[in-house]
Amino acid sequence: MSDNPGSGSGAHPDEPRGRRLTLGDIAERLGISTATVSLALRDSPLVAKTTRDKVKDMARQVGYIYNRSAASLRTSRTQIVGVAVHDIMNPYFAEIFSTLEDELERQGQMVFICNHRDNVERQRVFIDTLLQHRADGLILCASVGTRAEEINRLTDQGIPVTLICRDLDGARAPTVRGDDEKGAFLVTQHLIRQGHRRIAMAGGRRETSTGRDRNAGWRRALETAGIDPASQLDIPELMSQTDGQSVVPRLLAAPERPSAVMCFNDMVALGMMPALRWAGVEPGPGMAVTGYDDVDGAAARTPSLTTVASHPDRIGSMAASLMLRQVGGEDVPATRHLIDPDVKIRDSSPPPGVRHGRRLGA
């Protein structure tokens, strides 16, 4: 059993100075087994919470520091899971990460996070670092440019991988994401039912499944209504609030100015609405705007943002469950798990020329 030095003045007064404290010291003082102490320090649910708390309290008293690296040599597990996404500044991914962290930490896992920014080389460096630290697994929203064989090399070595938010064709790993095609179809259908016939799409990286699927849902809704998607403004690659602001002049200068815009995500929409107002066009009655993701604060804007709830908490919870099952030794099939979306109809998407809700400053 590997042991750790005490932390100087924090050691128990009965211990000689400099003596290496052991799990056995804690076990002897509490009258329990060394195995129980080890499990308690790893927050194992096999040990009652009251016992876990007593063990941790005694460990603090005697200055024992749990040696995760030494433990990993005994158990072949480090209790480290890496999580990599492309935009941690987006509240949507912050919500996924929060749920992941809560679920994994309850089972004693520590989370390392990477914001790869859709830079595949940055993602590869992070994954290599995880391998060097013998991490238990990887939860990944794959960067643009990720190849399926990169994921398969990991899974072939027995390293648990769960993909989130973006598909990666050919990857032998389970995937959890929203049904992006359906969500885009439903919110575009809502705009059509409001009487809009000129509906632009703004944003989305079409190299990703998310960008392709949301664009496909927009196109399907238009075609179902007898509207040719080729006759509509379709502007890819926009992802951020800054992008949403910068595209407004192009929307307003279009020969067939759209009366509505289906934005790829809420960030684009939340950047677009104030920029429209600055240009003298009131978001909603002057140009309907919809988002996607239903991030925190979307309902509190003026006008409140119509959007698609893709339930990041459910994505995070299911991804954590799939990861823990793999870490526990279960053979989890490479299945795609789709989370059903919901359209949240609010004030930003009225019929042309109609205002829903109050005017800003009124």
N, C-alpha and C positions, 0 to 999 in steps of 0.2 A: 504494500500500500504506500503510495507516494505521499510525502508530508511537506509542510510548508513552515517557514520561520514565522515566529510571532512578530508583532510590530512594535517592539521596544516597550515603552511604558504601558501599552495596552495589554501586555501579557498578564496572566493571572498571578497574584502575589506569591503563590506556592511554587511557581515554576522557576528553576534556576535561570539566570540571565543567559541568553544565547541558546537555550535548549530548543531544538526543533519540535514544534507542537505537532501532534498526530491526531488523526480521526479517533484513535483509541482513547486519547485524553478526554475528548468530548464525550465519547460513549461511556467511559468509566464514571465521569462526573454525573451523567444523567441516568446511569443504570440501564442503558439500552445497548443494542449491538452496533458494531462498527458499520455493518451494512446499512442499518437504519439511518445512521448519521450521514453516510454517503448519499443515500437516496434523498434525505431531507435537504441537504445542501444543493441538490440538483432540482429541488421543487417537485419531486416525483409525487404524482397523485396516489401512489401506493402507500404513502405515509400520511397519517392524519394531519390536518393543518395545525392543530395545537402542538403536536410533536415537532412539526417542521419549524414552527415559531420558537419553541424552546431550544432546538438545536442551533438555529441561527443566532439567538440571543446569547447562548453560551459561547458560540464561535467568536462573536464580537468581544465577549468578556475576556477570552484567553488570547485574542489577537490572531486567530486562525484565518488564513486567507485561502479560499478554495482554489486549488491549482487545476484550472480547466485543461491545460495542455497535458499535464500528467494523467489526468482522468481519461483523456481521449486515447492515451496509449493503452489503457486497460480495456476500454469499452469500444474502441474503434469508432467513437463518435465524439465530435467536438461541441455539439449543441450550438452550432453556428449555421444560420441560413442566410444566403445572400439574396437580396431583392434589387433588381435593376429595372428602371423605367426611363422613359425619354424626357420627362418634364415633371420633376417633383414640385415645381412652383405652381403647377396647375392644381387647384383645390380638389379636382376629381381624383388625381393620383395620391394626394395627401390623405383623402378619405380611405382609399384602398390600403395604403400603407398603415394607417392607424389601426384598421381592423386586423390586418395581417400581424402586426406587432402584438396586439392584444392576444390574439388566438395562439400565436407561437410562444409568446412568453409564458402563457399559462402552462405550457408543457415544457418549460425550462429551456426553450430555444432563445438564443440571442440573435438579433437581426443586424446584418451589415447592409447598408443601402448604397446604391450607385445611381447617379443621375447621368446617364450616358449621352443625353442630348441628341440622340439619333446619330451618334458617331460610333460606328461599329468597332473601330480600333480601341476606343475608350472602353467599350463593353468587353472586348477580348482581354484587355489588361485586367479589368475587374475580375473576370472569370478565372484567369490564370492566378490571380492573387488568392481567390477563394480556394482553388485547388492546392496552392502551396500551404494554406492554413487547414487543409483537409476538412473543409466545410461539409456539413451534412447534406446540403442541397441548395438548389438555385430556383428562385421564382423570377421569371423574366418576361417583361414586355419587350420583345425583340426589336433591336435597332433596325432601321433600314439597312439592307446589305447583309443581314445575317443569313447564313446558309443552313439548310436543314442538317447537313452532315456535321456541322459544328455542334449542334444539339445532340445528334445521335452518337457522336464520339463520347459525350458525357454519359448518356444513358447506357451505352454499351459497356462502360466501365462500372456500371452499377451506381452512378451518381444520380440521385433523385432530381428531376427537373419538372417544374410546372410552368406552363406558359399562360400569360394573362393578357387580355385586351386585344391582342393581335394573333392571328393564325400564322403558322409557318408550315406551308405544305411540305409533307414528307417527313416532318419531325416526329420522332417516336416518343412523344411526351403528351400528357393530358393538357388540355387548354380550357381556360375559363374566360368567357368574354360575354359582352352584351350582344344581342341580335341586332347588329347595326343596320342591316338592310331593312329589316322590319321597322325599326324605329324611324329611319329616314323616310320610309314610305308613309308611315302614319302621320308624321308631322307635315309632310308635303301635301298629303291628302287633306289635312285640316285646312291648309292655306287655300287649296282649290275649292273646298266647300265654303270658304269665306268669300269666294267670288274672284280670287286672284287668277289671272291667266299668264301673267309675266312674272315668273318666279325664278330668280337667280339662285345658284348654289355658290357659296363662298367658302373655300378652304378644303383641307384634307390632303394628305400625302398619298397619292394614288399608287405608290410603290408598296403601301401597307394594306392589309386586309380591311382595316377600319376605314381608310380613305376610299378604297374601291367599293366597299359594301354600302357605305352611306351615299356615295354617288349613285350606285345602282338602285338604291331605294328611291332616291329623288327621281331618277329617270323612269322607274317603273310606275310611280304615281302619276307623272306627267303623261306617259303613254297610255295609261289606263283611262285618263280623262280626255284623250284625243289631242294632247298637246305634244308637239315635236320637241324633244329635248335639245335638238340641234339648233332650234330657234331661240333658245334661252341662254343667258349669260352663265358660263360655268368657269369659275376662277379657282384653280387648285393651289395647293401648297400653303395657304394661310393657316396659321396655328395659334397665334397669340393675340392679345388685346391690341398690341401695336400693329399687327397685320390687319386687324379689323378696322382700325382707324385709317390706315394708309390706303385701303381699297375704296373708301367712300367716294373720292373724286371720280374713280373709274365707273362706279355704279351710276353716279349722277350724270356722267357724260355719255352714257350709252345711248345709241340712236333709239333703241326701244327700252326706255328706262324701266327697270323692274318695279312693280308695285309691292313686291315681297322678296325677301331673301331668306333662304334656308342656310344658316351658318353651320359649318362643320362641327363646331363645339361652342360652348358658352363663352369661352375666352374671346373668340372672334366676335361674337354677338355683343358682348359687353364692351368691347372696344369700338364697335361700329355705332352703337346707339348715340353716345355723346358726340361722335364726329358728325353724324347726320344732323344733330341739333345745332352744332356749330356752323354747319353749312346752310342752315335755314330750313331744314326738312325735319318735321316732327316724327320721331320714331313711333310707329303704330299707324296713325292716320295718314302720314305722309309716305311712309314706307314700312310695311310690316316686317318684323324681324323675329326669327326663331333661332334658338340655340340647340345644344345637345349636351347632356350630362347632368343637368339640374344641380349645379354646384351650389354650395352654401352662399347665400346672398342673392341668388338669381331672382327669387320672388320678392325681394325688398327693393329692387331698382324701380325707377320711374321712366317708362312704364315697366311693370313687372314682366319678366321675360318668359314667354312661352318656350318650352324646351322639352326634351325627352329625358326622362329619368331612367338611367341605365344601372342604377343600384350598385354603386361601388362597394358598399358594405357587404352585399351578397357575394360579389366577385371575390373580395378579400377573404371572406369566411370560407368559401368553397375552396379557394386556392390553398389556404392554410391547411384545411382538412386533407386535401389530396397530398400535400407535401408531407404532413405528419404520418399519413398512412404509408407512404413510400419509405420514409425514414425508419418506420417501424418494421420494415421488411416485407410489406405487402406488394404484390405485383399489380400495379394499377395500370389499366389499359390506356392507350393513347387516344382517349375519347375527347371530342369537343363538347363542352358543356355551355349551352347558351342561356343567358339570363334574359327573361322576357322584359321588354321595355314598356314604359308607360308615358303617354304624352300628357304634359302638364300645361293646360290651356290657361293663359293669363292675358294681360292687357296689351302685350306688344304685337299681337297678330289679329287685329280687327279686320272687317271688310274694308275695301279701299275707301278712304276718306272718312271713316268712322273712328271716333275716339272711345276707347274703353278706359275707365279710370280717370284720375285727375291729371291736369296739365302740370308740368314741373313749375314750381313757384306759385301755383294757385292756392 
